[in-house]
Amino acid sequence: MAKRQFLQAQWKNLVMINYEVDPQILDAYLPPGTELDLWQGKALVSMVGFVFANTRVLGIKWPGHVNFEEVNLRFYVRYYNGSEWKRGAVFVSEIVPKNMIALIANNLYKEHYSAMPMRSSIVLTGDGHTEFLYEWKFKGKWNKLGATANNQLVDIAPGSAEEFILEHYWGYNKLSDFSTMEYQVEHISWQTGSVKDHVFEAEVAGLYGEAFEPYLKKEPVSVFFAAGSDIKVRMGDKITI
């Protein structure tokens, strides 16, 4: 039986910049009972920017918390529940512009949210592409993440790198050395637009830790854009190992 719905929203205009990292730097974040989900033997992390729109928490639109940006750093895991493998994401950091959002998510889901000033823009380039840019202010400086994507959208090909990055429908968070929070995220398979250019400029060490700096300063292995869709997040469960 599905868990009670906690959050309903639209996730729109997702920019995902993907980097290969040393798996050992993810050990401290790995939830008990899960293992790294590798792409062709590589451990990947993603810098992700997108917009929450038409957001409802427990069915209520809270004033001032309906439409907002998020930028996060995540990696990929899988969990075997005794009968099937579940593929999910673990969040190292999530940035939003609202303190209340960070407070609720950190308390209920043991996420790693921070609140910072944020802004975003969408610019049509006139050549069949659109520039999407997300910015957040940290220690007085604006950081940025963005991509220029083709306006012609296509379905995700089975077995593709896009499928691996975009189609994780569970979230996992480490509660302790012996317990994990698991929650389900529901949405349709997204359409994507090919990316011809991207930008990521950030104070990596200050935001995410020095261990990530050598990897997030390199060229990414891939950059994807997804149009997004309506989503639902279910209430979480505790897994004890």
C-alpha positions as CSV (number, residue, x, y, z in Angstrom):
1,M,0.0,0.0,0.0
2,A,1.4,3.4,-1.0
3,K,2.3,5.8,1.8
4,R,0.4,9.0,2.4
5,Q,1.3,11.8,0.0
6,F,3.4,14.5,1.6
7,L,4.2,16.9,-1.3
8,Q,2.8,17.5,-4.7
9,A,4.4,20.0,-7.1
10,Q,5.8,20.4,-10.6
11,W,9.5,20.0,-11.2
12,K,10.4,22.2,-14.2
13,N,13.4,22.8,-16.4
14,L,15.9,20.5,-14.8
15,V,19.6,21.1,-15.6
16,M,21.8,18.2,-14.6
17,I,25.6,18.4,-14.8
18,N,27.2,15.0,-14.1
19,Y,30.7,14.3,-12.8
20,E,32.7,11.2,-12.1
21,V,34.1,11.0,-8.6
22,D,36.2,8.7,-6.5
23,P,33.6,6.4,-4.8
24,Q,35.4,6.8,-1.5
25,I,34.4,10.4,-1.1
26,L,30.8,9.2,-1.0
27,D,31.3,6.7,1.9
28,A,30.4,9.2,4.6
29,Y,27.0,9.9,3.0
30,L,26.1,6.3,2.0
31,P,22.9,5.3,3.8
32,P,23.1,1.9,5.6
33,G,21.7,-0.9,3.5
34,T,22.3,0.8,0.2
35,E,25.2,0.5,-2.2
36,L,26.4,2.8,-5.0
37,D,24.6,2.6,-8.2
38,L,27.3,2.8,-10.9
39,W,27.1,3.9,-14.5
40,Q,29.4,1.7,-16.6
41,G,31.5,1.2,-13.5
42,K,31.7,4.9,-12.6
43,A,30.5,6.6,-9.5
44,L,28.6,9.8,-10.6
45,V,27.4,12.9,-8.8
46,S,25.1,15.5,-10.3
47,M,24.7,19.2,-9.8
48,V,21.0,19.8,-10.4
49,G,19.1,23.0,-10.8
50,F,15.3,23.2,-11.3
51,V,12.1,25.0,-10.3
52,F,9.4,23.9,-7.9
53,A,6.0,25.2,-9.1
54,N,2.5,25.0,-7.8
55,T,3.8,23.3,-4.6
56,R,1.4,21.8,-2.1
57,V,2.4,20.3,1.2
58,L,-0.2,18.0,2.8
59,G,-2.6,19.4,0.1
60,I,-2.1,23.0,1.1
61,K,-0.5,25.8,-0.9
62,W,1.5,27.7,1.7
63,P,1.8,31.5,0.9
64,G,5.3,32.4,-0.3
65,H,6.3,28.8,-0.7
66,V,4.5,27.8,-3.9
67,N,7.1,28.6,-6.6
68,F,10.9,28.6,-5.9
69,E,14.2,27.3,-7.2
70,E,16.4,24.5,-5.9
71,V,20.0,23.5,-6.6
72,N,21.3,20.2,-5.2
73,L,24.3,17.9,-5.3
74,R,23.3,14.2,-5.4
75,F,24.6,10.8,-6.1
76,Y,23.0,7.4,-6.9
77,V,22.4,4.3,-4.9
78,R,20.3,1.1,-5.0
79,Y,18.6,-0.8,-2.2
80,Y,17.5,-4.5,-2.2
81,N,14.4,-5.0,-0.1
82,G,14.4,-8.8,-0.3
83,S,12.5,-9.1,-3.6
84,E,13.6,-6.2,-5.8
85,W,16.2,-3.5,-6.4
86,K,15.1,0.0,-5.8
87,R,17.2,2.8,-7.5
88,G,17.4,6.0,-5.7
89,A,19.3,9.3,-5.0
90,V,21.1,10.6,-2.0
91,F,21.5,14.3,-1.5
92,V,24.7,15.8,-0.2
93,S,23.4,19.3,-0.3
94,E,20.1,21.0,-1.3
95,I,19.8,24.8,-1.5
96,V,16.4,26.7,-1.6
97,P,15.5,30.3,-1.0
98,K,13.1,29.7,1.9
99,N,14.1,28.9,5.5
100,M,10.8,27.1,6.2
101,I,11.3,24.7,3.4
102,A,14.8,23.8,4.7
103,L,13.5,23.4,8.2
104,I,10.6,21.0,7.3
105,A,12.7,18.9,4.9
106,N,15.6,18.6,7.3
107,N,13.4,17.6,10.2
108,L,11.0,15.2,8.4
109,Y,13.3,13.6,5.9
110,K,16.7,14.2,7.4
111,E,17.7,16.0,4.2
112,H,20.6,18.5,4.0
113,Y,18.9,21.7,3.0
114,S,20.3,25.2,3.3
115,A,18.5,28.5,2.6
116,M,20.2,31.1,0.5
117,P,19.2,34.0,-1.8
118,M,18.4,32.5,-5.2
119,R,17.3,33.6,-8.7
120,S,16.7,32.0,-12.1
121,S,16.2,33.0,-15.7
122,I,15.0,31.6,-19.0
123,V,16.2,33.2,-22.2
124,L,15.1,32.2,-25.8
125,T,18.2,32.3,-28.0
126,G,16.4,32.5,-31.3
127,D,18.1,29.4,-32.8
128,G,15.8,26.8,-31.5
129,H,17.4,26.7,-28.1
130,T,16.7,28.1,-24.6
131,E,19.2,29.2,-21.9
132,F,18.3,28.1,-18.4
133,L,20.3,29.6,-15.5
134,Y,20.1,29.1,-11.7
135,E,22.0,31.3,-9.3
136,W,22.5,31.2,-5.5
137,K,24.3,33.7,-3.3
138,F,26.9,32.3,-0.9
139,K,29.2,34.5,1.2
140,G,28.3,37.5,-0.8
141,K,29.0,36.0,-4.2
142,W,26.6,34.6,-6.8
143,N,27.2,31.0,-7.9
144,K,25.7,29.7,-11.1
145,L,24.6,26.6,-12.9
146,G,22.9,26.5,-16.3
147,A,22.6,25.0,-19.7
148,T,21.5,25.9,-23.2
149,A,19.1,23.2,-24.4
150,N,17.4,22.3,-27.7
151,N,13.6,23.2,-27.7
152,Q,12.8,20.0,-29.5
153,L,12.2,17.4,-26.8
154,V,12.5,13.6,-27.1
155,D,11.7,10.6,-25.0
156,I,14.4,9.0,-22.9
157,A,16.0,6.0,-24.7
158,P,16.0,2.7,-22.7
159,G,19.5,1.9,-21.4
160,S,20.8,5.4,-22.0
161,A,22.9,7.6,-19.8
162,E,19.8,9.9,-19.5
163,E,17.7,7.0,-18.2
164,F,20.3,6.2,-15.6
165,I,20.5,9.8,-14.3
166,L,16.9,10.8,-14.6
167,E,15.0,7.7,-13.6
168,H,15.6,7.2,-9.9
169,Y,12.3,7.1,-8.1
170,W,13.4,6.7,-4.5
171,G,15.2,9.0,-2.0
172,Y,17.5,7.6,0.7
173,N,19.1,9.5,3.7
174,K,21.4,8.2,6.4
175,L,19.8,8.5,9.8
176,S,22.6,6.7,11.8
177,D,25.1,3.9,11.3
178,F,22.3,1.4,11.4
179,S,19.2,3.1,9.9
180,T,18.1,4.8,6.7
181,M,15.2,7.0,5.7
182,E,13.5,5.8,2.4
183,Y,10.8,7.8,0.5
184,Q,9.2,7.4,-2.9
185,V,9.1,10.0,-5.6
186,E,6.5,9.6,-8.4
187,H,6.5,11.1,-11.8
188,I,6.2,10.2,-15.5
189,S,9.3,9.5,-17.6
190,W,10.6,13.0,-18.6
191,Q,11.4,14.3,-22.0
192,T,14.8,15.7,-22.7
193,G,16.4,18.3,-24.9
194,S,20.0,18.0,-26.1
195,V,22.4,20.4,-24.5
196,K,24.9,22.4,-26.5
197,D,26.5,24.6,-23.8
198,H,26.6,24.7,-20.0
199,V,28.0,26.7,-17.0
200,F,28.9,25.8,-13.5
201,E,30.7,28.3,-11.4
202,A,30.6,27.8,-7.6
203,E,32.6,27.9,-4.4
204,V,32.8,24.1,-4.3
205,A,34.9,23.7,-1.1
206,G,32.8,26.1,0.9
207,L,29.5,24.7,-0.3
208,Y,30.1,21.0,-0.6
209,G,33.5,20.2,1.1
210,E,37.1,20.1,-0.1
211,A,36.8,16.4,-1.1
212,F,34.4,17.3,-4.0
213,E,36.5,20.2,-5.3
214,P,38.9,18.3,-7.6
215,Y,36.0,16.5,-9.3
216,L,33.5,19.4,-9.7
217,K,36.2,21.6,-11.2
218,K,36.8,19.1,-14.0
219,E,34.8,18.8,-17.2
220,P,31.6,16.9,-16.6
221,V,31.0,13.5,-18.2
222,S,27.6,14.6,-19.4
223,V,25.0,17.4,-19.2
224,F,21.3,16.8,-19.5
225,F,18.2,19.0,-19.7
226,A,14.7,17.6,-18.8
227,A,11.4,19.5,-19.1
228,G,10.0,17.9,-15.9
229,S,6.5,17.1,-14.9
230,D,4.1,16.9,-12.0
231,I,5.6,15.0,-9.1
232,K,4.5,13.4,-5.8
233,V,6.6,12.7,-2.8
234,R,5.3,10.1,-0.3
235,M,5.9,10.0,3.4
236,G,9.0,8.2,4.4
237,D,9.8,4.9,6.1
238,K,12.7,4.0,8.4
239,I,14.9,1.1,7.4
240,T,16.9,-0.6,10.1
241,I,19.9,-2.7,9.2
